[in-house]
Amino acid sequence: MQRENELRALYTAFNARDLDGALASMAIDVDWPNGWQGGRVVGRDDVRDYWLRQWSAIDPTVEPIDILERPDGSIEVTVHQVVRDPAGTVLSDREVRHVYTFLGDLVLRMEIEE
């Protein structure tokens, strides 16, 4: 599945803190969840600002475990998510689902399902 490679590259870029690499896979007006504080951010610039704020306060990593296409065409990614504080103490260690909607080859929207 082509989407699997694209999404794995997005997670690799996120975990490496490669903002440009991660944002390149997103539509200009991407709709992204603020999983840290709640709410949503819209647009690549807002996602960039959100991630920079987030990374200054916590250190999240997300590793894809399973990727599948849903009947509606969206892509579900089960991830292992570990969040640490700046000192390296684990604050959270769990699995969550990320659900992506695409516009052509670009991520248009992402949802977090607990």
N, C-alpha and C positions, 0 to 999 in steps of 0.2 A: 504494500500500500504506500503510495507516494506521500500521503499525509503523515504517515508514521515517521519517515525520514525527516520531514520538515519540522515536526513537533519535537523529535529527539534533538535536532539541532537547536531549537528554541530553548529547551531545557539546559542543554550544554552551555549555551551562551549565557543564560540567566545565572547558572551556578558559577560560571567563570567571571561574572560581573561585566560581561561584554554587552554593554547597553546597545551599541549600534547593531551588533549581530542579532540580538533578540528583537529589537524594534523593527529590523528590516523585514521580519516575517509578518508584520502587522499592517493592516489597512491604516491609512492616515487618520481616519476617524474611529479607530478601534474602541470598543466599549469593554472596559477591563474592571474586574472586581478589586476593591481595596480590601483584601482579606485580612489585613493587619488592623485597620481602624474601623472598617465598615464603610458601606457606600460603594460608589463606583467612580472611575475616572474615565474620561473620554478624550481620545486623541493621543498620538504618540508622545507629544510633549508632556502631557499630563501623566502618562505612564512613566516616562523618564523621571519626572520630578518625584512621583510617588515612590519609585524604586530607590532613588537616591536618598530620600528621607528614611525609608524603611531600612536600608542597609546601614545607615548611620546609627540606628538604634538596635537592630537585631540582625542576626546572620542566618537567613533561611537557605536551605538547599532542598531541592525537589528532584527525585529520581523516578522516571517512569518505570512502572512495573508491568502494566498491561495497556494496550491501545486497541480500541475497537470502534467500528463504525456503527452508529445507531440507525434504526430504520428511517429516521427523519433526515439522515445525511450528516448529522453532527458527529463529532468524534469525541469519544470518552477516553480519558487518560486517567488510569489509577496511578497515583504517585505515592511514594514514601517521602513524607515531608518531615524534616528535622529543623527546628528553630532553636538557635542558641543566642544567649545574650553576648555582649561584647567581650566578656571574660571567658566565653566558651562553655558556660553552663547550659545544659539542655533544658529548654523551657517547654518544648513540645516535641513528641516523636509519635507520628501517626500516619495512617493512610487516609487520603481524601481522593475525590474524583474531580477532575477538571473537565469541563465539557466545552468544546470549541465549535464555533460556527465560522465558516469560511466565506469569503467573497473572492471568487477565483482562487488564486494561490495564497491569498493573504488572510490572516486571522481577522475576522470582523468583530467577534465577541467571545468572551470566555466567562464561564460560570463556575462557581465552586459548589460542589455537593458534598455534604458531610456524610 
